[in-house]
């Protein structure tokens, strides 16, 4: 029986040990415990019969859903992915892009076009159904309505946001800055994934044309890697697992 220990770049250790069946279980447990406590590394344990394999997979500190895979042919390059499997074992669209630094920066990161294409496909299908986006859209519409009461006709910006009972659009803001939008005012173009239509009752419009992509959105900015809502991330990962390698 063989136990393999694959370690991410921060660990800087790699070993393969052949173990007797009687000791494999205890050593397997020991390695799992050590890896879970290892500095910046985040240990994930995979069991593959008849072999036991321990793989220490690094994830980004800012976004634990993003896995960092070192490119074997280039120790200075890493692939970012929504799947724990390395690039050769996952579909091309699972790779957000490649970076020469971890955490990635706009200057170190190169985007993977197939990822953006698949992400936008998922957003077109599911953004209007996202409970978080629907709640935010309704809250924005309600606020616009309250500002319009007793103040005469709504302004152009209020009409666009759904004020005065008129439908409009709601921005889908990248969650990496979603909590700061109120302080920053209008979100930066690089942080806008797209917009969804909102009807005169503050409800997100579903169906064709309900979502419009913002081409200005960037996977990586000075605020880090893009972050989706829990609902959209789940839908994206489900779609990626369906894609062929």
C-alpha positions as CSV (number, residue, x, y, z in Angstrom):
1,X,0.0,0.0,0.0
2,X,1.3,3.5,-0.8
3,X,0.7,6.8,0.8
4,X,1.4,9.9,-1.2
5,X,1.8,13.4,0.3
6,X,1.4,16.3,-2.2
7,X,2.1,19.6,-0.7
8,X,1.4,23.1,-1.9
9,X,4.2,25.7,-2.6
10,X,4.0,27.2,0.9
11,X,4.9,23.9,2.5
12,X,8.0,23.3,0.3
13,X,8.0,19.6,1.1
14,X,7.1,16.6,-0.9
15,X,7.4,12.9,0.0
16,X,6.1,9.5,-1.0
17,X,6.3,6.7,1.5
18,X,5.5,3.0,1.0
19,X,3.8,1.7,4.1
20,X,2.9,-1.6,5.5
21,X,-0.9,-2.2,5.6
22,X,-0.8,-2.5,9.4
23,X,0.7,1.0,9.8
24,X,-1.0,2.8,6.9
25,X,-4.1,3.8,8.8
26,X,-2.2,5.4,11.8
27,X,0.3,7.2,9.6
28,X,-2.5,8.4,7.3
29,X,-4.3,9.9,10.4
30,X,-1.1,11.4,11.6
31,X,-0.3,13.1,8.3
32,X,-3.9,14.4,8.1
33,X,-3.6,16.0,11.5
34,X,-0.3,17.6,10.7
35,X,-1.5,19.0,7.4
36,X,-4.6,20.5,9.0
37,X,-2.3,22.5,11.3
38,X,0.2,23.5,8.6
39,X,0.7,27.2,8.4
40,X,-1.0,28.9,5.4
41,X,-1.9,25.6,3.8
42,X,-5.4,24.3,3.9
43,X,-5.4,20.5,4.1
44,X,-7.9,18.5,2.1
45,X,-7.8,14.7,2.6
46,X,-8.9,12.4,-0.3
47,X,-9.3,8.6,0.0
48,X,-8.7,6.7,-3.1
49,X,-9.1,2.9,-2.9
50,X,-6.9,0.8,-2.8
51,X,-4.4,3.7,-2.1
52,X,-4.7,6.3,0.6
53,X,-3.7,9.7,-0.8
54,X,-3.2,12.8,1.2
55,X,-3.1,16.0,-0.8
56,X,-2.5,19.4,0.8
57,X,-4.4,21.9,-1.3
58,X,-3.9,25.6,-0.9
59,X,-6.8,28.0,-1.1
60,X,-6.8,31.8,-1.2
61,X,-7.0,33.4,2.2
62,X,-9.5,36.0,0.9
63,X,-11.7,33.4,-0.9
64,X,-11.6,29.8,0.5
65,X,-13.6,28.6,-2.5
66,X,-10.7,29.3,-4.9
67,X,-8.0,26.6,-5.1
68,X,-4.4,27.4,-6.0
69,X,-2.6,24.8,-8.1
70,X,1.1,25.0,-8.9
71,X,1.9,24.4,-12.5
72,X,4.5,21.5,-12.5
73,X,6.4,22.8,-15.6
74,X,6.8,26.2,-14.0
75,X,7.3,26.6,-10.3
76,X,6.6,30.3,-10.6
77,X,3.1,30.0,-12.0
78,X,-0.1,28.9,-10.4
79,X,-3.6,28.2,-11.7
80,X,-6.7,29.4,-9.8
81,X,-9.7,27.1,-9.9
82,X,-13.1,26.5,-8.4
83,X,-12.4,22.8,-8.3
84,X,-9.8,20.9,-6.1
85,X,-8.6,18.8,-9.0
86,X,-5.5,20.1,-10.8
87,X,-5.8,21.6,-14.3
88,X,-5.1,18.4,-16.2
89,X,-8.0,16.7,-14.3
90,X,-10.6,19.4,-14.5
91,X,-12.4,21.1,-17.4
92,X,-10.7,24.2,-18.9
93,X,-13.5,26.5,-17.8
94,X,-12.8,25.7,-14.2
95,X,-9.5,27.7,-14.3
96,X,-10.1,31.4,-13.6
97,X,-6.7,32.2,-14.9
98,X,-3.0,31.9,-14.1
99,X,-0.9,34.0,-11.7
100,X,2.8,34.4,-10.9
101,X,2.0,35.6,-7.4
102,X,-0.2,34.4,-4.5
103,X,-2.3,36.2,-3.6
104,X,-2.9,37.3,-7.2
105,X,-2.7,40.9,-8.3
106,X,-4.0,42.6,-11.5
107,X,-0.4,42.7,-12.8
108,X,0.4,39.0,-11.9
109,X,-2.9,37.5,-13.2
110,X,-3.9,36.4,-16.7
111,X,-7.6,35.7,-17.2
112,X,-8.8,32.5,-18.8
113,X,-11.6,33.4,-21.3
114,X,-13.5,30.1,-21.1
115,X,-14.1,30.7,-17.4
116,X,-15.7,34.1,-18.0
117,X,-17.8,32.7,-20.8
118,X,-19.1,29.9,-18.6
119,X,-19.6,32.2,-15.6
120,X,-21.7,34.6,-17.6
121,X,-23.8,31.7,-18.9
122,X,-24.5,30.7,-15.4
123,X,-25.4,34.3,-14.4
124,X,-27.8,34.6,-17.4
125,X,-29.6,31.4,-16.2
126,X,-29.6,31.9,-12.4
127,X,-28.9,35.6,-11.4
128,X,-32.5,36.5,-11.5
129,X,-33.4,33.6,-9.2
130,X,-30.7,34.4,-6.6
131,X,-32.4,35.1,-3.3
132,X,-29.7,37.5,-2.2
133,X,-29.9,39.5,-5.5
134,X,-33.7,39.5,-5.4
135,X,-33.7,40.8,-1.8
136,X,-31.1,43.5,-2.6
137,X,-33.0,44.6,-5.7
138,X,-36.3,44.9,-3.7
139,X,-34.6,46.8,-0.9
140,X,-33.1,49.3,-3.4
141,X,-36.4,49.7,-5.1
142,X,-38.2,50.3,-1.8
143,X,-35.6,52.9,-0.8
144,X,-36.1,54.7,-4.1
145,X,-39.9,54.7,-3.5
146,X,-39.5,56.2,-0.1
147,X,-37.2,59.0,-1.3
148,X,-39.8,59.8,-4.0
149,X,-42.7,60.1,-1.6
150,X,-43.6,63.8,-0.9
151,X,-40.7,65.0,-3.0
152,X,-42.6,65.4,-6.3
153,X,-41.6,63.4,-9.4
154,X,-38.7,61.0,-9.1
155,X,-35.3,62.0,-10.6
156,X,-33.8,60.2,-13.5
157,X,-31.6,58.2,-11.3
158,X,-34.5,57.1,-9.1
159,X,-36.5,56.1,-12.2
160,X,-33.6,54.0,-13.4
161,X,-33.5,52.3,-10.0
162,X,-37.2,51.7,-9.8
163,X,-38.3,54.8,-8.0
164,X,-41.9,56.1,-8.4
165,X,-43.2,52.7,-9.3
166,X,-41.2,52.6,-12.5
167,X,-39.1,49.5,-13.2
168,X,-35.4,49.8,-13.8
169,X,-32.2,47.9,-13.3
170,X,-30.3,46.6,-10.3
171,X,-26.5,46.2,-10.3
172,X,-25.0,42.9,-9.4
173,X,-21.9,43.9,-7.5
174,X,-18.9,41.5,-6.9
175,X,-19.1,40.4,-3.3
176,X,-15.4,41.3,-2.8
177,X,-16.6,44.9,-2.4
178,X,-20.3,44.5,-1.8
179,X,-20.1,45.6,1.8
180,X,-18.1,48.7,0.9
181,X,-20.4,50.0,-1.9
182,X,-22.3,52.1,0.5
183,X,-19.1,53.9,1.6
184,X,-17.7,54.2,-1.9
185,X,-21.0,55.3,-3.5
186,X,-21.3,54.0,-7.0
187,X,-19.4,50.6,-7.6
188,X,-16.4,50.6,-9.8
189,X,-17.0,49.2,-13.3
190,X,-14.5,46.5,-12.6
191,X,-16.7,45.3,-9.7
192,X,-19.9,45.1,-11.6
193,X,-20.8,41.6,-12.9
194,X,-23.9,42.8,-14.7
195,X,-27.4,44.1,-14.2
196,X,-30.8,42.5,-13.8
197,X,-34.1,44.1,-14.8
198,X,-36.5,45.2,-12.0
199,X,-40.3,45.7,-12.6
200,X,-42.6,48.3,-11.2
201,X,-43.2,46.2,-8.1
202,X,-39.5,45.8,-7.2
203,X,-39.3,42.3,-8.5
204,X,-36.4,41.0,-10.5
205,X,-37.4,40.2,-14.1
206,X,-36.7,36.6,-15.0
207,X,-36.4,35.0,-18.5
208,X,-34.6,36.2,-21.6
209,X,-33.0,39.6,-21.3
210,X,-33.3,39.5,-17.5
211,X,-29.5,39.7,-17.1
212,X,-27.0,41.8,-18.9
213,X,-23.3,41.2,-18.6
214,X,-20.9,44.0,-17.8
215,X,-17.8,43.5,-19.9
216,X,-15.8,45.8,-17.6
217,X,-15.9,43.3,-14.7
218,X,-12.5,41.8,-13.9
219,X,-11.7,38.5,-12.2
220,X,-8.9,40.1,-10.2
221,X,-8.6,43.7,-9.0
222,X,-6.7,45.5,-6.2
223,X,-9.4,44.2,-3.9
224,X,-8.7,40.5,-4.7
225,X,-10.3,37.7,-6.7
226,X,-14.0,37.9,-7.5
227,X,-16.5,36.6,-5.0
228,X,-20.0,35.3,-5.9
229,X,-23.0,34.9,-3.7
230,X,-23.4,31.5,-2.1
231,X,-26.3,30.6,-4.5
232,X,-24.4,31.6,-7.7
233,X,-21.2,29.9,-6.5
234,X,-23.1,26.7,-6.0
235,X,-24.6,26.9,-9.4
236,X,-21.3,27.6,-11.0
237,X,-19.5,24.7,-9.3
238,X,-22.4,22.4,-10.3
239,X,-22.0,23.4,-13.9
240,X,-18.2,23.0,-13.8
241,X,-18.6,19.5,-12.5
242,X,-20.8,18.7,-15.5
243,X,-18.3,20.1,-18.0
244,X,-16.1,17.6,-19.9
245,X,-12.3,17.7,-19.4
